[in-house]
Amino acid sequence: MERYIQPFIDVSKSTFKDFVGAELTAGRPYFLEKEKPNDWDISGIIGLSGEARGAVVIGMKSALAIRLTDMLTNSKHTSIDDEVVDAIGEIVNIIAGNAKKGLEEAFRLIISLPTIVEGPKHQIKWPHEQARIICIPFTIFEGDSFTLSVAIESVKGA
């Protein structure tokens, strides 16, 4: 499973460094309990299909989403608006698209357009009940954090 997760860690670090000039620290990955409530206010979701299926989800509190958007757009936001939604969608799109390249030795994948879910402690309904979800916690700035969750299930027997 590590070989599938490492591309997401590497791409997340380079994406945040390149786009907002911020260093990320990856925490220890863990298996996400599907029914356990989360602390996220906004999530960007990319579906995966092809020789594997699943999803990539970036989840964070609204304050971090707003701060990242302010940095990306060089403007000021006070709440989750269309520009914040677009920014979180673009971040997860960049991460999933670039991690897809790192997984091409194992799978040919197609990624969906980003979907955004917003609201305190919202739930993500994962696409496949049997897929295990790896959650990678990241720390950014002075203690802000977000998670990148990945569920990949081979459909080609890999």
C-alpha positions in Angstrom: 0.0 0.0 0.0 2.9 2.4 0.7 3.9 2.5 -3.0 0.4 3.8 -3.8 0.5 6.4 -1.0 4.0 7.8 -1.4 3.2 9.6 -4.7 0.4 11.5 -2.9 2.7 12.6 -0.1 5.4 13.7 -2.5 3.0 15.6 -4.8 1.2 17.2 -1.8 4.5 18.6 -0.5 5.6 19.9 -3.9 2.2 21.4 -4.7 2.1 23.4 -1.5 5.7 24.5 -1.8 5.2 25.6 -5.5 1.8 27.3 -5.2 1.8 28.8 -1.7 5.5 28.6 -0.7 4.6 26.5 2.3 6.4 23.5 3.7 4.3 20.5 4.7 5.1 17.9 7.3 3.4 14.6 6.7 2.2 12.7 9.8 1.9 9.0 10.1 -0.7 7.6 7.7 -3.6 5.7 9.3 -6.7 3.8 8.2 -9.7 6.1 8.2 -12.8 4.7 9.9 -15.6 5.4 7.3 -18.3 6.2 9.9 -16.2 8.2 12.3 -17.1 11.9 12.2 -14.4 14.3 11.0 -13.4 17.8 11.8 -13.5 19.2 8.3 -15.4 22.2 7.1 -14.6 21.7 3.4 -13.4 18.8 1.3 -12.3 18.5 -2.3 -12.9 15.2 -3.9 -11.5 13.6 -7.0 -12.9 10.2 -8.2 -10.6 7.6 -9.7 -11.5 5.0 -12.3 -9.8 2.8 -14.9 -7.7 -0.1 -13.8 -8.2 1.0 -10.2 -11.1 2.8 -8.6 -11.6 5.0 -5.6 -11.2 8.6 -4.5 -8.8 11.3 -3.3 -10.1 13.7 -0.7 -8.5 16.7 0.8 -10.3 17.9 4.0 -9.6 21.0 6.1 -11.1 23.6 8.4 -12.6 26.7 6.8 -9.9 29.0 8.2 -7.1 27.1 6.4 -9.1 27.0 3.2 -9.6 30.7 3.3 -5.9 31.4 4.2 -4.8 29.2 1.3 -7.2 31.0 -1.1 -6.0 34.4 0.1 -2.4 33.3 -0.7 -3.3 31.8 -4.1 -5.4 34.7 -5.3 -3.6 37.6 -3.5 -7.0 38.8 -2.2 -8.9 38.7 1.1 -11.7 36.3 1.9 -13.8 36.2 5.1 -15.8 33.1 4.4 -16.1 30.1 2.1 -17.2 31.6 -1.2 -16.9 30.6 -4.9 -13.2 31.5 -5.0 -12.4 29.4 -2.0 -14.4 26.4 -3.4 -12.5 26.8 -6.7 -9.1 27.0 -4.9 -9.7 23.8 -2.9 -10.9 22.1 -6.1 -7.8 23.1 -8.0 -5.5 22.0 -5.2 -7.0 18.5 -5.1 -7.1 18.4 -8.9 -3.3 19.2 -9.0 -2.5 16.6 -6.3 -4.6 13.8 -7.9 -3.4 14.6 -11.4 0.3 14.6 -10.5 0.0 11.6 -8.2 -1.7 9.7 -11.1 1.6 10.1 -13.0 3.4 8.4 -10.1 1.0 5.5 -10.2 1.1 4.8 -13.9 3.5 1.9 -13.5 0.8 0.1 -11.5 -2.5 1.4 -13.0 -3.9 3.4 -15.9 -6.2 5.8 -14.1 -8.8 8.4 -15.1 -9.6 11.2 -12.7 -12.9 13.0 -12.4 -13.5 16.7 -12.1 -13.3 17.9 -8.5 -16.4 18.0 -6.3 -16.5 20.1 -3.2 -18.5 19.3 -0.1 -18.9 22.0 2.5 -20.3 22.2 6.0 -19.1 21.5 9.6 -18.2 17.8 10.2 -19.7 16.7 6.9 -19.5 13.0 5.9 -17.8 11.6 2.8 -19.6 8.6 1.3 -16.7 6.6 -0.2 -17.4 4.9 -3.5 -16.6 1.3 -2.6 -17.5 -0.3 0.7 -14.6 -2.7 0.7 -11.8 -0.2 -0.2 -9.6 0.8 2.7 -9.0 4.5 3.1 -5.5 5.7 4.0 -5.6 9.1 5.7 -2.4 11.2 5.6 -2.3 14.1 8.1 -0.3 17.1 7.1 0.8 20.1 9.2 1.3 23.4 7.4 2.2 26.9 8.7 2.3 27.3 12.4 0.3 24.2 13.4 -2.6 24.3 10.9 -3.4 20.9 9.6 -5.4 19.1 6.9 -5.8 15.5 5.7 -5.4 13.8 2.4 -7.4 10.6 2.2 -6.9 8.1 -0.5 -8.9 5.0 -1.3 -7.5 2.9 -4.2 -8.8 -0.5 -5.1 -7.4 -2.4 -8.1 -9.9 -3.7 -10.6 -7.3 -5.5 -12.8 -6.0 -7.8 -10.1 -2.8 -5.8 -9.4 
